[in-house]
């Protein structure tokens, strides 16, 4: 089921594999704006290095920036990859 709120999470980290900076944008769909639940969801994400495409190993320091809540409609104005409509 699709939830009401969409968040764009920007994760930045130094890749332990290739030592380059990488920034990844992830779109999260969530039923509430409850931050503690969201941060749990973000922690469960596996990020990939945009340079070498390797998965970032656990324990890597990832800095997270989160957008305000968006609706699916308003998200269309952003240049992010939306998951297909369910
Ligand atoms: Zn890398």
PDB file of the backbone (N, CA, C, O) and the ligand in Angstrom, with CONECT records:
HET     ZN  A 101       1
ATOM      1  N   UNK A   1       0.836  -1.203   0.000  1.00  0.00           N
ATOM      2  CA  UNK A   1       0.000   0.000   0.000  1.00  0.00           C
ATOM      3  C   UNK A   1       0.869   1.252   0.000  1.00  0.00           C
ATOM      4  O   UNK A   1       1.938   1.285   0.611  1.00  0.00           O
ATOM      5  N   UNK A   2       0.399   2.259  -0.684  1.00  0.00           N
ATOM      6  CA  UNK A   2       1.178   3.495  -0.726  1.00  0.00           C
ATOM      7  C   UNK A   2       0.783   4.426   0.422  1.00  0.00           C
ATOM      8  O   UNK A   2      -0.397   4.618   0.715  1.00  0.00           O
ATOM      9  N   UNK A   3       1.805   4.995   1.059  1.00  0.00           N
ATOM     10  CA  UNK A   3       1.557   5.875   2.199  1.00  0.00           C
ATOM     11  C   UNK A   3       1.464   7.328   1.749  1.00  0.00           C
ATOM     12  O   UNK A   3       1.743   7.664   0.598  1.00  0.00           O
ATOM     13  N   UNK A   4       1.064   8.179   2.690  1.00  0.00           N
ATOM     14  CA  UNK A   4       0.778   9.580   2.350  1.00  0.00           C
ATOM     15  C   UNK A   4       2.007  10.427   2.112  1.00  0.00           C
ATOM     16  O   UNK A   4       1.983  11.345   1.292  1.00  0.00           O
ATOM     17  N   UNK A   5       3.078  10.129   2.820  1.00  0.00           N
ATOM     18  CA  UNK A   5       4.214  11.053   2.812  1.00  0.00           C
ATOM     19  C   UNK A   5       5.415  10.481   2.082  1.00  0.00           C
ATOM     20  O   UNK A   5       5.710   9.289   2.155  1.00  0.00           O
ATOM     21  N   UNK A   6       6.093  11.366   1.379  1.00  0.00           N
ATOM     22  CA  UNK A   6       7.318  10.987   0.672  1.00  0.00           C
ATOM     23  C   UNK A   6       8.445  11.870   1.174  1.00  0.00           C
ATOM     24  O   UNK A   6       8.270  13.070   1.383  1.00  0.00           O
ATOM     25  N   UNK A   7       9.584  11.265   1.360  1.00  0.00           N
ATOM     26  CA  UNK A   7      10.749  12.004   1.825  1.00  0.00           C
ATOM     27  C   UNK A   7      11.912  11.723   0.888  1.00  0.00           C
ATOM     28  O   UNK A   7      12.114  10.599   0.429  1.00  0.00           O
ATOM     29  N   UNK A   8      12.663  12.768   0.621  1.00  0.00           N
ATOM     30  CA  UNK A   8      13.876  12.569  -0.166  1.00  0.00           C
ATOM     31  C   UNK A   8      15.051  12.626   0.796  1.00  0.00           C
ATOM     32  O   UNK A   8      15.314  13.653   1.421  1.00  0.00           O
ATOM     33  N   UNK A   9      15.748  11.510   0.900  1.00  0.00           N
ATOM     34  CA  UNK A   9      16.872  11.399   1.810  1.00  0.00           C
ATOM     35  C   UNK A   9      18.157  11.482   0.990  1.00  0.00           C
ATOM     36  O   UNK A   9      18.353  10.726   0.038  1.00  0.00           O
ATOM     37  N   UNK A  10      19.014  12.399   1.371  1.00  0.00           N
ATOM     38  CA  UNK A  10      20.305  12.512   0.707  1.00  0.00           C
ATOM     39  C   UNK A  10      21.381  11.975   1.636  1.00  0.00           C
ATOM     40  O   UNK A  10      21.592  12.491   2.734  1.00  0.00           O
ATOM     41  N   UNK A  11      22.049  10.941   1.183  1.00  0.00           N
ATOM     42  CA  UNK A  11      23.103  10.315   1.979  1.00  0.00           C
ATOM     43  C   UNK A  11      24.453  10.645   1.366  1.00  0.00           C
ATOM     44  O   UNK A  11      24.681  10.412   0.180  1.00  0.00           O
ATOM     45  N   UNK A  12      25.343  11.189   2.184  1.00  0.00           N
ATOM     46  CA  UNK A  12      26.696  11.495   1.704  1.00  0.00           C
ATOM     47  C   UNK A  12      27.697  10.734   2.544  1.00  0.00           C
ATOM     48  O   UNK A  12      27.566  10.640   3.764  1.00  0.00           O
ATOM     49  N   UNK A  13      28.688  10.198   1.880  1.00  0.00           N
ATOM     50  CA  UNK A  13      29.700   9.434   2.601  1.00  0.00           C
ATOM     51  C   UNK A  13      30.962   9.352   1.779  1.00  0.00           C
ATOM     52  O   UNK A  13      30.964   9.588   0.571  1.00  0.00           O
ATOM     53  N   UNK A  14      32.038   9.009   2.466  1.00  0.00           N
ATOM     54  CA  UNK A  14      33.285   8.705   1.769  1.00  0.00           C
ATOM     55  C   UNK A  14      33.325   7.192   1.616  1.00  0.00           C
ATOM     56  O   UNK A  14      33.299   6.463   2.608  1.00  0.00           O
ATOM     57  N   UNK A  15      33.388   6.728   0.394  1.00  0.00           N
ATOM     58  CA  UNK A  15      33.353   5.296   0.124  1.00  0.00           C
ATOM     59  C   UNK A  15      34.643   4.633   0.638  1.00  0.00           C
ATOM     60  O   UNK A  15      35.739   5.053   0.267  1.00  0.00           O
ATOM     61  N   UNK A  16      34.519   3.602   1.487  1.00  0.00           N
ATOM     62  CA  UNK A  16      35.715   2.931   1.997  1.00  0.00           C
ATOM     63  C   UNK A  16      36.421   2.115   0.913  1.00  0.00           C
ATOM     64  O   UNK A  16      37.588   1.749   1.053  1.00  0.00           O
ATOM     65  N   UNK A  17      35.697   1.840  -0.162  1.00  0.00           N
ATOM     66  CA  UNK A  17      36.233   1.016  -1.225  1.00  0.00           C
ATOM     67  C   UNK A  17      37.133   1.799  -2.181  1.00  0.00           C
ATOM     68  O   UNK A  17      38.241   1.365  -2.495  1.00  0.00           O
ATOM     69  N   UNK A  18      36.644   2.968  -2.646  1.00  0.00           N
ATOM     70  CA  UNK A  18      37.413   3.734  -3.631  1.00  0.00           C
ATOM     71  C   UNK A  18      37.876   5.082  -3.088  1.00  0.00           C
ATOM     72  O   UNK A  18      38.535   5.843  -3.796  1.00  0.00           O
ATOM     73  N   UNK A  19      37.530   5.385  -1.822  1.00  0.00           N
ATOM     74  CA  UNK A  19      37.960   6.614  -1.139  1.00  0.00           C
ATOM     75  C   UNK A  19      37.450   7.895  -1.781  1.00  0.00           C
ATOM     76  O   UNK A  19      38.010   8.968  -1.553  1.00  0.00           O
ATOM     77  N   UNK A  20      36.406   7.797  -2.570  1.00  0.00           N
ATOM     78  CA  UNK A  20      35.829   8.995  -3.172  1.00  0.00           C
ATOM     79  C   UNK A  20      34.544   9.369  -2.449  1.00  0.00           C
ATOM     80  O   UNK A  20      33.890   8.534  -1.824  1.00  0.00           O
ATOM     81  N   UNK A  21      34.200  10.665  -2.555  1.00  0.00           N
ATOM     82  CA  UNK A  21      32.934  11.109  -1.986  1.00  0.00           C
ATOM     83  C   UNK A  21      31.786  10.652  -2.866  1.00  0.00           C
ATOM     84  O   UNK A  21      31.866  10.691  -4.093  1.00  0.00           O
ATOM     85  N   UNK A  22      30.723  10.222  -2.217  1.00  0.00           N
ATOM     86  CA  UNK A  22      29.554   9.798  -2.963  1.00  0.00           C
ATOM     87  C   UNK A  22      28.309  10.370  -2.308  1.00  0.00           C
ATOM     88  O   UNK A  22      28.220  10.452  -1.083  1.00  0.00           O
ATOM     89  N   UNK A  23      27.351  10.763  -3.131  1.00  0.00           N
ATOM     90  CA  UNK A  23      26.074  11.252  -2.629  1.00  0.00           C
ATOM     91  C   UNK A  23      24.970  10.474  -3.314  1.00  0.00           C
ATOM     92  O   UNK A  23      24.954  10.320  -4.535  1.00  0.00           O
ATOM     93  N   UNK A  24      24.060   9.995  -2.512  1.00  0.00           N
ATOM     94  CA  UNK A  24      22.974   9.211  -3.073  1.00  0.00           C
ATOM     95  C   UNK A  24      21.646   9.754  -2.581  1.00  0.00           C
ATOM     96  O   UNK A  24      21.507  10.097  -1.407  1.00  0.00           O
ATOM     97  N   UNK A  25      20.664   9.833  -3.480  1.00  0.00           N
ATOM     98  CA  UNK A  25      19.326  10.253  -3.090  1.00  0.00           C
ATOM     99  C   UNK A  25      18.411   9.041  -3.068  1.00  0.00           C
ATOM    100  O   UNK A  25      18.360   8.257  -4.015  1.00  0.00           O
ATOM    101  N   UNK A  26      17.684   8.908  -1.954  1.00  0.00           N
ATOM    102  CA  UNK A  26      16.759   7.793  -1.818  1.00  0.00           C
ATOM    103  C   UNK A  26      15.385   8.362  -1.500  1.00  0.00           C
ATOM    104  O   UNK A  26      15.258   9.255  -0.663  1.00  0.00           O
ATOM    105  N   UNK A  27      14.361   7.849  -2.162  1.00  0.00           N
ATOM    106  CA  UNK A  27      12.997   8.278  -1.892  1.00  0.00           C
ATOM    107  C   UNK A  27      12.341   7.274  -0.962  1.00  0.00           C
ATOM    108  O   UNK A  27      12.317   6.074  -1.236  1.00  0.00           O
ATOM    109  N   UNK A  28      11.806   7.785   0.148  1.00  0.00           N
ATOM    110  CA  UNK A  28      11.129   6.923   1.111  1.00  0.00           C
ATOM    111  C   UNK A  28       9.650   7.271   1.165  1.00  0.00           C
ATOM    112  O   UNK A  28       9.270   8.442   1.143  1.00  0.00           O
ATOM    113  N   UNK A  29       8.838   6.253   1.233  1.00  0.00           N
ATOM    114  CA  UNK A  29       7.395   6.423   1.361  1.00  0.00           C
ATOM    115  C   UNK A  29       7.014   5.966   2.762  1.00  0.00           C
ATOM    116  O   UNK A  29       7.352   4.859   3.182  1.00  0.00           O
ATOM    117  N   UNK A  30       6.298   6.843   3.486  1.00  0.00           N
ATOM    118  CA  UNK A  30       6.067   6.544   4.894  1.00  0.00           C
ATOM    119  C   UNK A  30       4.693   7.043   5.343  1.00  0.00           C
ATOM    120  O   UNK A  30       4.232   8.084   4.876  1.00  0.00           O
ATOM    121  N   UNK A  31       4.030   6.304   6.253  1.00  0.00           N
ATOM    122  CA  UNK A  31       2.676   6.696   6.647  1.00  0.00           C
ATOM    123  C   UNK A  31       2.612   7.910   7.577  1.00  0.00           C
ATOM    124  O   UNK A  31       1.578   8.575   7.648  1.00  0.00           O
ATOM    125  N   UNK A  32       3.692   8.204   8.281  1.00  0.00           N
ATOM    126  CA  UNK A  32       3.662   9.337   9.218  1.00  0.00           C
ATOM    127  C   UNK A  32       4.881  10.215   9.018  1.00  0.00           C
ATOM    128  O   UNK A  32       5.777   9.884   8.242  1.00  0.00           O
ATOM    129  N   UNK A  33       4.908  11.335   9.721  1.00  0.00           N
ATOM    130  CA  UNK A  33       6.091  12.187   9.687  1.00  0.00           C
ATOM    131  C   UNK A  33       6.915  11.979  10.955  1.00  0.00           C
ATOM    132  O   UNK A  33       7.778  12.791  11.290  1.00  0.00           O
ATOM    133  N   UNK A  34       6.637  10.885  11.650  1.00  0.00           N
ATOM    134  CA  UNK A  34       7.336  10.549  12.889  1.00  0.00           C
ATOM    135  C   UNK A  34       8.815  10.300  12.619  1.00  0.00           C
ATOM    136  O   UNK A  34       9.183   9.361  11.913  1.00  0.00           O
ATOM    137  N   UNK A  35       9.659  11.162  13.197  1.00  0.00           N
ATOM    138  CA  UNK A  35      11.062  11.107  12.829  1.00  0.00           C
ATOM    139  C   UNK A  35      11.766   9.840  13.321  1.00  0.00           C
ATOM    140  O   UNK A  35      12.637   9.302  12.638  1.00  0.00           O
ATOM    141  N   UNK A  36      11.382   9.367  14.514  1.00  0.00           N
ATOM    142  CA  UNK A  36      12.074   8.192  15.051  1.00  0.00           C
ATOM    143  C   UNK A  36      11.839   6.961  14.180  1.00  0.00           C
ATOM    144  O   UNK A  36      12.740   6.143  13.995  1.00  0.00           O
ATOM    145  N   UNK A  37      10.624   6.836  13.649  1.00  0.00           N
ATOM    146  CA  UNK A  37      10.333   5.717  12.741  1.00  0.00           C
ATOM    147  C   UNK A  37      11.107   5.872  11.440  1.00  0.00           C
ATOM    148  O   UNK A  37      11.627   4.907  10.880  1.00  0.00           O
ATOM    149  N   UNK A  38      11.167   7.114  10.978  1.00  0.00           N
ATOM    150  CA  UNK A  38      11.857   7.366   9.716  1.00  0.00           C
ATOM    151  C   UNK A  38      13.343   7.098   9.816  1.00  0.00           C
ATOM    152  O   UNK A  38      13.948   6.540   8.901  1.00  0.00           O
ATOM    153  N   UNK A  39      13.930   7.500  10.937  1.00  0.00           N
ATOM    154  CA  UNK A  39      15.375   7.304  11.047  1.00  0.00           C
ATOM    155  C   UNK A  39      15.695   5.811  11.114  1.00  0.00           C
ATOM    156  O   UNK A  39      16.752   5.373  10.659  1.00  0.00           O
ATOM    157  N   UNK A  40      14.768   5.032  11.686  1.00  0.00           N
ATOM    158  CA  UNK A  40      14.939   3.575  11.688  1.00  0.00           C
ATOM    159  C   UNK A  40      14.940   3.048  10.252  1.00  0.00           C
ATOM    160  O   UNK A  40      15.748   2.196   9.882  1.00  0.00           O
ATOM    161  N   UNK A  41      14.020   3.574   9.463  1.00  0.00           N
ATOM    162  CA  UNK A  41      13.903   3.153   8.077  1.00  0.00           C
ATOM    163  C   UNK A  41      15.168   3.525   7.289  1.00  0.00           C
ATOM    164  O   UNK A  41      15.644   2.764   6.447  1.00  0.00           O
ATOM    165  N   UNK A  42      15.686   4.703   7.586  1.00  0.00           N
ATOM    166  CA  UNK A  42      16.903   5.158   6.900  1.00  0.00           C
ATOM    167  C   UNK A  42      18.081   4.266   7.277  1.00  0.00           C
ATOM    168  O   UNK A  42      18.920   3.935   6.439  1.00  0.00           O
ATOM    169  N   UNK A  43      18.129   3.879   8.559  1.00  0.00           N
ATOM    170  CA  UNK A  43      19.222   3.016   9.007  1.00  0.00           C
ATOM    171  C   UNK A  43      19.195   1.662   8.297  1.00  0.00           C
ATOM    172  O   UNK A  43      20.231   1.021   8.119  1.00  0.00           O
ATOM    173  N   UNK A  44      18.000   1.239   7.897  1.00  0.00           N
ATOM    174  CA  UNK A  44      17.867  -0.050   7.222  1.00  0.00           C
ATOM    175  C   UNK A  44      18.258   0.016   5.742  1.00  0.00           C
ATOM    176  O   UNK A  44      18.409  -1.015   5.086  1.00  0.00           O
ATOM    177  N   UNK A  45      18.420   1.234   5.227  1.00  0.00           N
ATOM    178  CA  UNK A  45      18.777   1.387   3.821  1.00  0.00           C
ATOM    179  C   UNK A  45      20.222   0.939   3.579  1.00  0.00           C
ATOM    180  O   UNK A  45      21.102   1.136   4.418  1.00  0.00           O
ATOM    181  N   UNK A  46      20.436   0.341   2.431  1.00  0.00           N
ATOM    182  CA  UNK A  46      21.804   0.038   2.025  1.00  0.00           C
ATOM    183  C   UNK A  46      22.155   1.003   0.896  1.00  0.00           C
ATOM    184  O   UNK A  46      21.504   1.019  -0.149  1.00  0.00           O
ATOM    185  N   UNK A  47      23.187   1.801   1.122  1.00  0.00           N
ATOM    186  CA  UNK A  47      23.585   2.780   0.115  1.00  0.00           C
ATOM    187  C   UNK A  47      24.689   2.209  -0.755  1.00  0.00           C
ATOM    188  O   UNK A  47      25.476   1.364  -0.328  1.00  0.00           O
ATOM    189  N   UNK A  48      24.723   2.694  -1.984  1.00  0.00           N
ATOM    190  CA  UNK A  48      25.751   2.254  -2.920  1.00  0.00           C
ATOM    191  C   UNK A  48      26.606   3.444  -3.325  1.00  0.00           C
ATOM    192  O   UNK A  48      26.111   4.561  -3.478  1.00  0.00           O
ATOM    193  N   UNK A  49      27.876   3.191  -3.494  1.00  0.00           N
ATOM    194  CA  UNK A  49      28.787   4.218  -3.978  1.00  0.00           C
ATOM    195  C   UNK A  49      28.450   4.529  -5.429  1.00  0.00           C
ATOM    196  O   UNK A  49      28.286   3.621  -6.244  1.00  0.00           O
ATOM    197  N   UNK A  50      28.347   5.813  -5.748  1.00  0.00           N
ATOM    198  CA  UNK A  50      28.011   6.210  -7.120  1.00  0.00           C
ATOM    199  C   UNK A  50      29.222   6.105  -8.045  1.00  0.00           C
ATOM    200  O   UNK A  50      29.076   6.145  -9.267  1.00  0.00           O
ATOM    201  N   UNK A  51      30.391   5.975  -7.480  1.00  0.00           N
ATOM    202  CA  UNK A  51      31.606   5.908  -8.295  1.00  0.00           C
ATOM    203  C   UNK A  51      31.957   4.467  -8.666  1.00  0.00           C
ATOM    204  O   UNK A  51      32.157   4.148  -9.838  1.00  0.00           O
ATOM    205  N   UNK A  52      32.027   3.605  -7.653  1.00  0.00           N
ATOM    206  CA  UNK A  52      32.469   2.236  -7.929  1.00  0.00           C
ATOM    207  C   UNK A  52      31.329   1.228  -7.827  1.00  0.00           C
ATOM    208  O   UNK A  52      31.518   0.039  -8.082  1.00  0.00           O
ATOM    209  N   UNK A  53      30.113   1.723  -7.442  1.00  0.00           N
ATOM    210  CA  UNK A  53      28.908   0.888  -7.382  1.00  0.00           C
ATOM    211  C   UNK A  53      28.956  -0.200  -6.308  1.00  0.00           C
ATOM    212  O   UNK A  53      28.132  -1.114  -6.293  1.00  0.00           O
ATOM    213  N   UNK A  54      29.928  -0.084  -5.419  1.00  0.00           N
ATOM    214  CA  UNK A  54      30.010  -1.047  -4.316  1.00  0.00           C
ATOM    215  C   UNK A  54      29.030  -0.630  -3.222  1.00  0.00           C
ATOM    216  O   UNK A  54      28.779   0.558  -3.018  1.00  0.00           O
ATOM    217  N   UNK A  55      28.484  -1.618  -2.526  1.00  0.00           N
ATOM    218  CA  UNK A  55      27.645  -1.319  -1.370  1.00  0.00           C
ATOM    219  C   UNK A  55      28.514  -0.792  -0.243  1.00  0.00           C
ATOM    220  O   UNK A  55      29.636  -1.250  -0.028  1.00  0.00           O
ATOM    221  N   UNK A  56      27.967   0.182   0.470  1.00  0.00           N
ATOM    222  CA  UNK A  56      28.713   0.755   1.584  1.00  0.00           C
ATOM    223  C   UNK A  56      28.623  -0.189   2.774  1.00  0.00           C
ATOM    224  O   UNK A  56      27.521  -0.512   3.218  1.00  0.00           O
ATOM    225  N   UNK A  57      29.758  -0.636   3.300  1.00  0.00           N
ATOM    226  CA  UNK A  57      29.714  -1.589   4.401  1.00  0.00           C
ATOM    227  C   UNK A  57      29.159  -0.970   5.680  1.00  0.00           C
ATOM    228  O   UNK A  57      29.208   0.244   5.876  1.00  0.00           O
ATOM    229  N   UNK A  58      28.634  -1.829   6.541  1.00  0.00           N
ATOM    230  CA  UNK A  58      28.119  -1.377   7.833  1.00  0.00           C
ATOM    231  C   UNK A  58      29.216  -0.680   8.614  1.00  0.00           C
ATOM    232  O   UNK A  58      30.384  -1.065   8.557  1.00  0.00           O
ATOM    233  N   UNK A  59      28.819   0.353   9.346  1.00  0.00           N
ATOM    234  CA  UNK A  59      29.791   1.046  10.167  1.00  0.00           C
ATOM    235  C   UNK A  59      30.398   2.252   9.472  1.00  0.00           C
ATOM    236  O   UNK A  59      31.096   3.048  10.099  1.00  0.00           O
ATOM    237  N   UNK A  60      30.131   2.392   8.163  1.00  0.00           N
ATOM    238  CA  UNK A  60      30.608   3.578   7.451  1.00  0.00           C
ATOM    239  C   UNK A  60      29.813   4.790   7.924  1.00  0.00           C
ATOM    240  O   UNK A  60      28.596   4.715   8.098  1.00  0.00           O
ATOM    241  N   UNK A  61      30.505   5.898   8.129  1.00  0.00           N
ATOM    242  CA  UNK A  61      29.800   7.092   8.557  1.00  0.00           C
ATOM    243  C   UNK A  61      29.085   7.734   7.377  1.00  0.00           C
ATOM    244  O   UNK A  61      29.712   8.178   6.415  1.00  0.00           O
ATOM    245  N   UNK A  62      27.766   7.774   7.470  1.00  0.00           N
ATOM    246  CA  UNK A  62      26.948   8.328   6.399  1.00  0.00           C
ATOM    247  C   UNK A  62      26.218   9.543   6.955  1.00  0.00           C
ATOM    248  O   UNK A  62      25.521   9.442   7.965  1.00  0.00           O
ATOM    249  N   UNK A  63      26.374  10.688   6.303  1.00  0.00           N
ATOM    250  CA  UNK A  63      25.620  11.841   6.787  1.00  0.00           C
ATOM    251  C   UNK A  63      24.325  11.954   5.997  1.00  0.00           C
ATOM    252  O   UNK A  63      24.311  11.882   4.768  1.00  0.00           O
ATOM    253  N   UNK A  64      23.248  12.132   6.734  1.00  0.00           N
ATOM    254  CA  UNK A  64      21.899  12.070   6.176  1.00  0.00           C
ATOM    255  C   UNK A  64      21.264  13.448   6.191  1.00  0.00           C
ATOM    256  O   UNK A  64      21.319  14.166   7.189  1.00  0.00           O
ATOM    257  N   UNK A  65      20.666  13.798   5.076  1.00  0.00           N
ATOM    258  CA  UNK A  65      19.906  15.032   5.005  1.00  0.00           C
ATOM    259  C   UNK A  65      18.515  14.651   4.530  1.00  0.00           C
ATOM    260  O   UNK A  65      18.368  13.961   3.521  1.00  0.00           O
ATOM    261  N   UNK A  66      17.501  15.094   5.247  1.00  0.00           N
ATOM    262  CA  UNK A  66      16.162  14.666   4.881  1.00  0.00           C
ATOM    263  C   UNK A  66      15.318  15.858   4.469  1.00  0.00           C
ATOM    264  O   UNK A  66      15.378  16.919   5.089  1.00  0.00           O
ATOM    265  N   UNK A  67      14.532  15.674   3.418  1.00  0.00           N
ATOM    266  CA  UNK A  67      13.659  16.739   2.938  1.00  0.00           C
ATOM    267  C   UNK A  67      12.444  16.867   3.844  1.00  0.00           C
ATOM    268  O   UNK A  67      12.219  16.039   4.726  1.00  0.00           O
ATOM    269  N   UNK A  68      11.684  17.891   3.618  1.00  0.00           N
ATOM    270  CA  UNK A  68      10.360  17.970   4.248  1.00  0.00           C
ATOM    271  C   UNK A  68       9.466  16.918   3.603  1.00  0.00           C
ATOM    272  O   UNK A  68       9.806  16.387   2.546  1.00  0.00           O
ATOM    273  N   UNK A  69       8.325  16.608   4.225  1.00  0.00           N
ATOM    274  CA  UNK A  69       7.432  15.623   3.595  1.00  0.00           C
ATOM    275  C   UNK A  69       6.817  16.154   2.298  1.00  0.00           C
ATOM    276  O   UNK A  69       6.385  17.303   2.219  1.00  0.00           O
ATOM    277  N   UNK A  70       6.792  15.291   1.297  1.00  0.00           N
ATOM    278  CA  UNK A  70       6.203  15.631   0.013  1.00  0.00           C
ATOM    279  C   UNK A  70       5.015  14.706  -0.239  1.00  0.00           C
ATOM    280  O   UNK A  70       4.897  13.638   0.361  1.00  0.00           O
ATOM    281  N   UNK A  71       4.140  15.144  -1.140  1.00  0.00           N
ATOM    282  CA  UNK A  71       3.133  14.230  -1.661  1.00  0.00           C
ATOM    283  C   UNK A  71       3.658  13.682  -2.976  1.00  0.00           C
ATOM    284  O   UNK A  71       4.620  14.219  -3.527  1.00  0.00           O
ATOM    285  N   UNK A  72       3.040  12.617  -3.492  1.00  0.00           N
ATOM    286  CA  UNK A  72       3.484  12.066  -4.774  1.00  0.00           C
ATOM    287  C   UNK A  72       3.390  13.121  -5.877  1.00  0.00           C
ATOM    288  O   UNK A  72       4.269  13.219  -6.733  1.00  0.00           O
ATOM    289  N   UNK A  73       2.310  13.910  -5.843  1.00  0.00           N
ATOM    290  CA  UNK A  73       2.115  14.958  -6.848  1.00  0.00           C
ATOM    291  C   UNK A  73       3.264  15.962  -6.824  1.00  0.00           C
ATOM    292  O   UNK A  73       3.840  16.295  -7.860  1.00  0.00           O
ATOM    293  N   UNK A  74       3.586  16.438  -5.620  1.00  0.00           N
ATOM    294  CA  UNK A  74       4.614  17.473  -5.533  1.00  0.00           C
ATOM    295  C   UNK A  74       5.999  16.920  -5.831  1.00  0.00           C
ATOM    296  O   UNK A  74       6.892  17.652  -6.256  1.00  0.00           O
ATOM    297  N   UNK A  75       6.169  15.626  -5.607  1.00  0.00           N
ATOM    298  CA  UNK A  75       7.467  14.996  -5.878  1.00  0.00           C
ATOM    299  C   UNK A  75       7.797  15.013  -7.365  1.00  0.00           C
ATOM    300  O   UNK A  75       8.967  14.995  -7.748  1.00  0.00           O
ATOM    301  N   UNK A  76       6.772  15.048  -8.193  1.00  0.00           N
ATOM    302  CA  UNK A  76       6.992  14.999  -9.641  1.00  0.00           C
ATOM    303  C   UNK A  76       7.783  16.202 -10.128  1.00  0.00           C
ATOM    304  O   UNK A  76       8.440  16.148 -11.167  1.00  0.00           O
ATOM    305  N   UNK A  77       7.715  17.298  -9.360  1.00  0.00           N
ATOM    306  CA  UNK A  77       8.448  18.500  -9.758  1.00  0.00           C
ATOM    307  C   UNK A  77       9.940  18.383  -9.418  1.00  0.00           C
ATOM    308  O   UNK A  77      10.749  19.178  -9.896  1.00  0.00           O
ATOM    309  N   UNK A  78      10.300  17.401  -8.603  1.00  0.00           N
ATOM    310  CA  UNK A  78      11.704  17.188  -8.278  1.00  0.00           C
ATOM    311  C   UNK A  78      12.300  16.179  -9.258  1.00  0.00           C
ATOM    312  O   UNK A  78      11.599  15.329  -9.808  1.00  0.00           O
ATOM    313  N   UNK A  79      13.575  16.294  -9.455  1.00  0.00           N
ATOM    314  CA  UNK A  79      14.188  15.311 -10.360  1.00  0.00           C
ATOM    315  C   UNK A  79      14.720  14.118  -9.576  1.00  0.00           C
ATOM    316  O   UNK A  79      15.929  13.923  -9.457  1.00  0.00           O
ATOM    317  N   UNK A  80      13.813  13.341  -9.055  1.00  0.00           N
ATOM    318  CA  UNK A  80      14.202  12.112  -8.367  1.00  0.00           C
ATOM    319  C   UNK A  80      13.463  10.952  -9.017  1.00  0.00           C
ATOM    320  O   UNK A  80      12.416  11.128  -9.642  1.00  0.00           O
ATOM    321  N   UNK A  81      14.023   9.777  -8.859  1.00  0.00           N
ATOM    322  CA  UNK A  81      13.381   8.587  -9.390  1.00  0.00           C
ATOM    323  C   UNK A  81      12.297   8.122  -8.438  1.00  0.00           C
ATOM    324  O   UNK A  81      12.564   7.759  -7.293  1.00  0.00           O
ATOM    325  N   UNK A  82      11.092   8.142  -8.925  1.00  0.00           N
ATOM    326  CA  UNK A  82       9.969   7.687  -8.098  1.00  0.00           C
ATOM    327  C   UNK A  82       9.730   6.206  -8.329  1.00  0.00           C
ATOM    328  O   UNK A  82       9.810   5.719  -9.457  1.00  0.00           O
ATOM    329  N   UNK A  83       9.438   5.498  -7.254  1.00  0.00           N
ATOM    330  CA  UNK A  83       9.024   4.103  -7.463  1.00  0.00           C
ATOM    331  C   UNK A  83       7.728   4.071  -8.247  1.00  0.00           C
ATOM    332  O   UNK A  83       6.956   5.027  -8.171  1.00  0.00           O
ATOM    333  N   UNK A  84       7.459   3.023  -8.989  1.00  0.00           N
ATOM    334  CA  UNK A  84       6.224   2.973  -9.785  1.00  0.00           C
ATOM    335  C   UNK A  84       4.980   3.043  -8.907  1.00  0.00           C
ATOM    336  O   UNK A  84       4.978   2.568  -7.772  1.00  0.00           O
ATOM    337  N   UNK A  85       3.943   3.631  -9.440  1.00  0.00           N
ATOM    338  CA  UNK A  85       2.702   3.783  -8.707  1.00  0.00           C
ATOM    339  C   UNK A  85       2.082   2.408  -8.432  1.00  0.00           C
ATOM    340  O   UNK A  85       2.050   1.547  -9.311  1.00  0.00           O
ATOM    341  N   UNK A  86       1.589   2.212  -7.196  1.00  0.00           N
ATOM    342  CA  UNK A  86       1.010   0.915  -6.860  1.00  0.00           C
ATOM    343  C   UNK A  86      -0.504   1.003  -6.890  1.00  0.00           C
ATOM    344  O   UNK A  86      -1.186   0.011  -6.633  1.00  0.00           O
TER     345      UNK A  86
HETATM  346 ZN    ZN A 101      33.318   3.683  -4.181  1.00  0.00          ZN
END
